[in-house]
Amino acid sequence: MHADLKGALAQINKSYKAFEHKGQKMSKKQVRAVLEYGIGKGYKTTEELSDSEVDEILGKQNQ
């Protein structure tokens, strides 16, 4: 999936349901954190996020 970060964040209540990472569904909180991270880095779409970046963000969410 190559979602627009700002668009997905604007529609977070619906869009989060479509997000997965390594075959696992993501929570709204996790999706919000990933989208905000990507926007902060200047990324436009989820395609620009690496698996390692997402792993790091999700790891911080689980602390």
Number of C-alpha atoms within 10 A of each C-alpha: 9 10 16 16 22 16 13 20 20 12 10 16 11 11 16 20 13 12 17 13 12 9 7 8 14 17 13 16 12 20 25 20 18 22 26 16 17 20 17 9 11 11 17 17 18 17 13 14 17 10 12 9 14 20 14 12 16 18 11 11 11 7 5
